Amino acid sequence: MEFNGLYIKAANAIGISNSFALEHISALEKPDNQDFQAIKFKDYLSVGRLRRMSQILKVGNVAGITTVNEAALTCIDGVIVGTGLGCLTDTQKFLNQLIERNETALSPTAFIQSTHNTLAGQLGAHFKCHQHNQTIVQRQQTMQNIIIDAYLQLQGPSEKNILAGTVDELTEYSAQLIKKVENKDALLGQGASFFILSNQSNDTKAVAIDSLVTNQYFEEVKYDFNAKYGHNALVLRKANQNGATHTYEDYSGAYWTSNGFGLWMGYRLLMHHKGSILIELIEDQAYLILSCD
C-alpha cells in the first residue's frame, strides 16, 4: 500500500530503556530490567490527575502530551491509540474487587480506567479535541491499522495533524502467564510510543511514510527495498538480526505493540542518518518503509 502525503512530524517513546527525552539515538541503551524508565510525571501532569491514574495512563499521557509539544502544535485533529491488552493493572484490580467483595459495593474507578479506550479519551479531553477519537485493538496488526486509519483521516487539501500511538503494560501476573504459555526466555517489555502524523511536510523533522508492505517474507521485501533504495539503506527488524542493521526488541522488550517503539526508533535513526529505512512490524509478515531527504 503506497502512501501519498503521510508524514511523521514528531515522536516520543517511554519504555524500559532510556528512550524518553533522548538527545541522540546513539545513546539508546539496552535495558537490564522490565521497569518503566523513571520520569517525573508531575512535571507534565497535575497532582490531581496523577492521583487517579495507573502507571500506564501516566506514561501514555506524558508520551502523547510531549509529542504534541515537540511538534509545537496548539491543537490536533484527532487521536488514535492502539493497544494489545489495554490497562492491565486496573483490569486486574477491578476483577479482584469483584471476587473479594462478592460482586457488591464495587468502586467504579478501576472499571472506568480499565477499558481499552481510556487513554484515547483522556488525551482527547486534554487537548479539547472533539474530532476523530479511535482505539484500535488488533494484536500485532495494531500499528499498521493505526497508520491506515490516520492516512484516511488526513485526506484533504488543508493541513491536518493526528496524535497516534501505541501503549501496553506488563504486570507481574501477565508476565507469569506469558512465560508459561509461550515458554521462552525473551525479554518482556512495556511502553508507550506516540507520533504526530500529518498530511503536510512543512517541518525540518518530517519523515515520510512511503509504503506498507504485507503478506511477504522478509527476504523478498528486503530484496525489493535494496533494489529501490540501495544496499546502504537501514533495515530495522523486530528481533531476528539476520539481514538487519538494527533490531528494536533488544531495547523495547517483547509486547503486543512493540512495533510502535520500532517506528519511533526508525524515525529517530532517520533524523541523524537521512535516507530510507525498512521497518519490520510483524516478523516475516508486515513492514513499513520510511524516507527522509
Protein Blocks (a to p, Z undefined) as FASTA:
>chain_A
ZZehiacfbdcdddfblkeopablklpccdfbfbdcdddfklmbcfklmmmpcfklmmmm
mmmmmmmmmnopabdcbdcdddfklpmklmmmmmmmmmmnoopaiafklmmmmpmklmmm
mmmmmnopabdcddddehjmlmmmmmmmmmmmmgcjbdcdddddddddddfklmmmmmmm
nopabdcddddddddddfbfcbfkbccdfbdcehiafklmmmmmmmmnopkbccddfklm
ghpabdfklmnopafklmmmmmmmmmmmmmmngpiddddfbghkbccddddZZ
